[in-house]
């Protein structure tokens, strides 16, 4: 489990096409500190497994389904990525419960800068709209954010200077894709209400 509090802005250093999958090598000195084979690291909100680890870099295999359902397929050498290790038991939950299971992708529609923050409007797939509510939580490229406005096919978030400086959302422009993970609690509630008579 993750919290959506990005630990560092990493970089893709190699991409290997495996046909029905891809292998990424990524640099991240913070998240690789103490990393071992089999550990999980969230890359732009996608939970990936460490295959190899050497120095400040690690490799992870990404299957075709993940490449299709997320924006990882557009990554190239030099791309910056948000990195986060799983939260430790007993640690503070600084963001919200994030699984690293991307529900879909959105596109940055526009950005409205202000003196101390920036409003970003992002497209929202129709099948995810019912899970997004004003003042609720959503994960964008692995970043735990609060929804400012929830429209029928879009939502907005307000980004503080720290988020702009330390995550990919400070770099992305209109038209760029982003990974979206909605609040898992909303999905469980929907499931329970749809099957009120279900027994153990």
C-alpha positions in Angstrom: 0.0 0.0 0.0 1.1 3.5 -0.8 0.0 6.9 0.4 0.4 9.1 -2.7 3.2 11.2 -1.1 5.9 11.2 -3.8 9.4 10.6 -2.3 11.4 11.7 -5.3 11.4 12.7 -8.9 13.2 9.9 -10.7 14.3 9.3 -14.3 14.0 6.6 -16.9 17.5 5.6 -17.9 16.7 2.7 -20.3 13.7 1.0 -21.9 13.9 -2.5 -23.4 11.1 -3.8 -25.7 10.3 -7.4 -24.7 7.5 -7.8 -27.3 4.6 -8.5 -25.0 6.2 -6.5 -22.2 8.8 -3.8 -21.5 11.7 -3.6 -19.0 12.4 -0.2 -17.5 15.6 0.9 -15.8 15.0 3.9 -13.5 17.2 6.1 -11.3 16.0 7.0 -7.8 18.6 7.3 -5.0 16.0 7.6 -2.3 13.7 4.7 -3.2 16.7 2.4 -4.1 18.2 2.9 -0.6 17.9 -0.6 0.9 15.9 -1.9 -2.1 15.9 -5.7 -2.7 14.7 -8.0 -5.5 10.9 -8.4 -5.2 10.3 -5.1 -3.4 7.5 -2.8 -4.7 8.0 0.7 -5.9 5.2 2.9 -7.3 6.2 4.6 -10.7 3.8 7.3 -11.6 1.3 5.6 -9.5 1.8 2.1 -10.9 3.0 -0.5 -8.4 6.0 -2.3 -10.0 8.3 -5.0 -8.7 12.0 -4.6 -8.5 13.8 -7.1 -10.7 17.3 -5.9 -10.3 18.9 -3.2 -8.2 22.4 -1.7 -8.6 23.5 1.6 -7.1 20.9 4.3 -7.5 19.0 2.4 -10.3 16.5 -0.5 -10.4 14.8 -2.4 -13.2 11.1 -3.4 -13.4 9.2 -5.4 -15.9 5.9 -4.0 -17.2 3.4 -6.4 -18.9 1.3 -5.4 -21.9 -1.9 -5.0 -19.9 -0.2 -2.4 -17.7 1.3 -0.6 -20.6 -2.2 -0.5 -22.2 -4.1 0.7 -19.1 -1.6 3.2 -17.9 0.6 6.0 -19.3 3.8 4.0 -18.8 3.8 3.1 -22.4 4.8 6.6 -23.4 7.8 6.7 -21.2 11.2 7.1 -22.9 14.8 7.5 -21.8 15.0 10.8 -19.9 11.4 10.8 -18.8 10.9 12.0 -15.3 8.7 9.9 -13.0 7.2 10.0 -9.5 8.6 7.4 -7.2 7.3 6.1 -3.9 8.1 3.1 -1.7 5.2 1.3 0.1 4.3 2.8 3.4 5.6 1.1 6.5 3.3 -0.3 9.1 2.8 2.3 11.8 3.9 5.2 9.6 1.8 8.3 9.2 -0.8 8.2 6.4 0.1 11.5 4.8 -2.1 11.2 1.8 -4.8 8.5 1.4 -4.9 4.8 0.8 -3.3 4.1 -2.6 -3.0 0.6 -4.1 -0.9 1.4 -7.1 -3.5 -0.2 -9.3 -4.3 2.4 -12.0 -8.0 2.6 -12.9 -7.5 4.5 -16.2 -5.8 7.5 -17.7 -6.8 11.1 -18.1 -5.3 14.0 -20.1 -4.3 17.4 -18.9 -6.8 19.8 -20.5 -5.4 23.1 -19.3 -3.5 24.8 -16.5 -4.4 28.1 -14.8 -1.5 29.6 -12.9 -2.0 31.9 -9.9 0.4 33.7 -7.6 0.8 30.9 -5.1 -0.8 27.8 -6.7 -2.0 26.4 -10.0 -5.3 24.9 -11.0 -5.0 21.9 -13.4 -8.0 20.5 -15.2 -7.8 16.8 -16.2 -10.2 14.7 -18.4 -12.0 11.9 -16.6 -13.1 8.6 -18.3 -16.8 8.1 -18.0 -16.5 4.9 -16.1 -14.6 6.6 -13.3 -16.7 9.8 -13.0 -19.0 8.3 -10.3 -16.1 7.7 -7.9 -14.8 11.3 -8.1 -16.4 13.9 -5.7 -15.6 17.4 -4.7 -13.2 17.5 -1.8 -12.6 13.8 -2.2 -9.2 12.1 -2.9 -7.8 11.0 -6.2 -4.3 9.8 -7.3 -2.8 11.5 -10.3 0.5 9.9 -11.5 0.9 8.6 -8.0 0.2 11.9 -6.3 -2.5 12.0 -3.6 -4.6 15.1 -4.4 -7.9 16.7 -3.3 -10.5 17.2 -6.0 -11.5 20.9 -6.3 -14.3 20.5 -8.9 -15.8 17.3 -10.1 -17.4 17.7 -13.6 -19.1 15.1 -15.7 -16.0 14.3 -17.8 -13.3 16.2 -16.0 -12.0 17.3 -12.6 -9.7 19.9 -11.3 -7.0 19.9 -8.6 -5.1 22.8 -7.0 -1.3 22.4 -6.9 0.9 24.1 -4.3 4.5 25.1 -5.1 5.9 22.0 -3.4 3.9 19.7 -5.7 4.8 21.7 -8.8 8.5 21.6 -7.9 8.9 18.0 -6.7 6.6 16.0 -9.0 5.9 15.4 -12.7 2.8 17.7 -12.5 5.2 20.6 -12.5 6.5 19.5 -15.9 3.5 18.1 -17.8 1.6 20.3 -20.3 -1.8 20.3 -21.9 -2.3 17.1 -23.9 -0.1 15.0 -21.7 -1.5 11.7 -20.3 -1.7 11.0 -16.6 -2.5 7.8 -14.6 -5.6 7.9 -12.4 -6.5 5.8 -9.4 -9.8 6.6 -7.7 -10.4 6.1 -4.0 -10.8 2.4 -3.4 -13.2 3.0 -0.5 -15.8 4.3 -3.0 -15.5 1.2 -5.1 -16.0 -1.1 -2.1 -19.1 0.9 -1.0 -20.6 0.7 -4.5 -20.0 -3.1 -4.5 -21.6 -3.5 -1.1 -24.7 -1.4 -2.0 -25.1 -3.4 -5.3 -25.2 -6.7 -3.4 -26.9 -5.9 0.0 -28.2 -9.5 0.4 -24.9 -11.2 -0.2 -23.9 -13.7 2.5 -20.5 -15.0 3.6 
